[in-house]
Protein backbone atom coordinates (compact mmCIF):
# COMPACT_ATOMS: atom_id res chain seq x y z
CA UNK A 1 0.00 0.00 0.00
CA UNK A 2 1.64 3.24 -1.18
CA UNK A 3 1.06 6.12 1.22
CA UNK A 4 2.37 9.55 2.03
CA UNK A 5 3.02 10.48 5.64
CA UNK A 6 4.18 13.70 7.24
CA UNK A 7 6.72 13.27 10.00
CA UNK A 8 7.64 15.90 12.56
CA UNK A 9 10.18 15.29 15.31
CA UNK A 10 10.72 17.72 18.14
CA UNK A 11 13.68 16.59 20.22
CA UNK A 12 14.57 18.51 23.34
CA UNK A 13 18.07 19.86 23.69
CA UNK A 14 20.17 22.18 25.73
CA UNK A 15 20.22 24.70 22.92
CA UNK A 16 18.83 25.34 19.45
CA UNK A 17 21.96 24.01 17.71
CA UNK A 18 21.56 20.63 19.44
CA UNK A 19 17.95 20.43 18.33
CA UNK A 20 18.84 21.32 14.72
CA UNK A 21 21.66 18.76 14.77
CA UNK A 22 19.21 16.03 15.81
CA UNK A 23 16.67 17.10 13.18
CA UNK A 24 19.43 16.99 10.55
CA UNK A 25 20.35 13.47 11.70
CA UNK A 26 16.71 12.46 11.22
CA UNK A 27 16.68 13.97 7.71
CA UNK A 28 19.84 11.99 6.94
CA UNK A 29 18.10 8.81 8.11
CA UNK A 30 15.17 9.61 5.83
CA UNK A 31 17.55 10.27 2.94
CA UNK A 32 19.34 6.96 3.55
CA UNK A 33 16.00 5.10 3.55
CA UNK A 34 15.72 5.46 -0.24
CA UNK A 35 12.10 6.56 0.18
CA UNK A 36 10.86 9.53 -1.79
CA UNK A 37 10.56 12.59 0.47
CA UNK A 38 10.07 16.37 0.54
CA UNK A 39 11.52 18.42 3.41
CA UNK A 40 9.31 21.27 4.61
CA UNK A 41 9.91 24.05 7.09
CA UNK A 42 8.56 22.10 10.06
CA UNK A 43 7.87 18.57 8.82
CA UNK A 44 8.95 16.15 6.13
CA UNK A 45 6.60 14.23 3.85
CA UNK A 46 7.71 10.70 3.03
CA UNK A 47 6.24 8.50 0.31
CA UNK A 48 6.46 4.75 0.14
CA UNK A 49 5.00 1.48 1.23
CA UNK A 50 3.15 1.63 4.55
CA UNK A 51 5.47 -0.87 6.29
CA UNK A 52 8.62 0.87 5.01
CA UNK A 53 7.49 4.24 6.33
CA UNK A 54 6.55 2.88 9.74
CA UNK A 55 9.81 0.92 9.97
CA UNK A 56 11.61 4.21 9.29
CA UNK A 57 9.52 6.03 11.91
CA UNK A 58 10.35 3.34 14.47
CA UNK A 59 14.08 3.60 13.65
CA UNK A 60 14.00 7.39 14.00
CA UNK A 61 12.08 7.32 17.26
CA UNK A 62 14.33 4.58 18.68
CA UNK A 63 17.48 6.50 17.73
CA UNK A 64 16.32 9.65 19.48
CA UNK A 65 15.25 7.70 22.56
CA UNK A 66 18.61 5.89 22.56
CA UNK A 67 20.23 9.35 22.53
CA UNK A 68 18.30 9.90 25.78
CA UNK A 69 16.32 12.79 24.41
CA UNK A 70 12.88 13.77 25.48
CA UNK A 71 10.94 14.20 22.29
CA UNK A 72 7.65 14.44 20.51
CA UNK A 73 7.15 12.53 17.27
CA UNK A 74 4.11 13.39 15.17
CA UNK A 75 3.02 11.23 12.24
CA UNK A 76 0.14 12.04 9.93
CA UNK A 77 -0.83 9.77 7.06
CA UNK A 78 -1.51 12.47 4.52
CA UNK A 79 -2.58 10.40 1.57
CA UNK A 80 -3.56 7.03 0.32
CA UNK A 81 -5.63 6.89 -2.83
CA UNK A 82 -6.30 4.54 -5.67
CA UNK A 83 -5.00 7.06 -8.21
CA UNK A 84 -1.48 6.78 -6.74
CA UNK A 85 -0.98 10.53 -6.56
CA UNK A 86 2.70 11.22 -5.87
CA UNK A 87 4.45 14.11 -4.12
CA UNK A 88 5.58 15.65 -7.43
CA UNK A 89 2.07 15.51 -8.86
CA UNK A 90 0.61 17.27 -5.86
CA UNK A 91 3.26 20.00 -5.99
CA UNK A 92 2.71 20.42 -9.72
CA UNK A 93 -1.05 20.78 -9.22
CA UNK A 94 -0.62 23.43 -6.52
CA UNK A 95 2.01 25.35 -8.50
CA UNK A 96 -0.10 25.24 -11.66
CA UNK A 97 -3.07 26.55 -9.68
CA UNK A 98 -0.90 29.39 -8.42
CA UNK A 99 0.37 29.99 -11.99
CA UNK A 100 3.97 29.54 -10.88
CA UNK A 101 4.98 26.31 -12.64
CA UNK A 102 7.09 23.62 -11.05
CA UNK A 103 10.65 24.36 -9.99
CA UNK A 104 13.30 21.76 -10.83
CA UNK A 105 15.18 22.69 -7.65
CA UNK A 106 14.70 20.66 -4.46
Residue, then its C-alpha position, 0 to 999 in steps of 0.5 A: x500500500x503506497x502512502x504519504x506520511x508527514x513526519x515531525x520530530x521535536x527533540x529537546x536539547x540544551x540549545x537550538x543548535x543541538x535540536x537542529x543537529x538532531x533534526x538533521x540526523x533524522x533527515x539523513x536517516x530519511x535520505x538513507x532510507x531510499x524513500x521519496x521525500x520532501x523536506x518542509x519548514x517544520x515537517x517532512x513528507x515521506x512517500x512509500x509502502x506503509x510498512x517501510x514508512x513505519x519501519x523508518x519512523x520506528x528507527x527514527x524514534x528509537x534512535x532519538x530515545x537511545x540518545x536519551x532525548x525527550x521528544x515528541x514525534x508526530x506522524x500524519x498519514x496524509x494520503x492514500x488513494x487509488x489514483x497513486x498521486x505522488x508528491x511531485x504531482x501534488x506539488x505540480x497541481x498546486x504550483x499550476x493553480x498558483x500559476x507559478x509552474x514547477x521548480x526543478x530545484x529541491 
